[in-house]
Amino acid sequence: MLRIRLAVIAAMAAGLVTASGADPAKTGDSQRIVSHIPREPVHSTAIAKVGYSKRRRILEIEFVNGAIYRYLDVPASVYRDLMSAQSKARYYDVNLKGTYQSLRVRPRQKEQAEN
């Protein structure tokens, strides 16, 4: 429980969630996550762009479907390994998905059109 509270406090300090602790991108809140992390294009079937903030230890992944997710407390070595992986989609599936706390910055394009 303490680990979850610390993660929420860290996310609030980084401006990633609202004071209620909810992810504004998921709640429909008018307060959205604004990304200032530059993302660079990568060659992948599922991932379009990747960005990393070394200072904040935040990894952002933009998928080919338009969705953008932010992963918290990601070591720089994980970012380097992702960028050098032969298959970035496979590396993501095995090493990132479900391993790090994530926040949705932007839904996939189809979801945006429906909302």
C-alpha positions, 0 to 999 in steps of 0.5 A: 500500500505504501508503494502505491501511495508513493507512486501516486505522490511521485506522479502528482509531483510530476504533474501526471495525475490530478489531486484526486489521484485519478489519471486525467486522460482516463477520467475525461477530466479537462486537465490532461497530461501535457508531454514535453518529452521529445519522441523520435521515430523508430522502425517497428510494427507496433511502435511509432515513436519513443521518448525518454526523460533521463531526469524524470525517468519517464519513458513515453511510447507512441504506438502506430494506432496513435495511442501514447503511454507514459511509463514511470520510474524507468531506468535509462538502461531500459530505454537504451535496451529498447532503442537497440532491440531488434524488435522493439514491439517484442522488447516492449511486450516482454520488458515494459508492458505490465512491468512499469506503472503507466498513464495514458497520455492520448487514446488510440485514434479510433477512440479519439474519433468516437469521443 
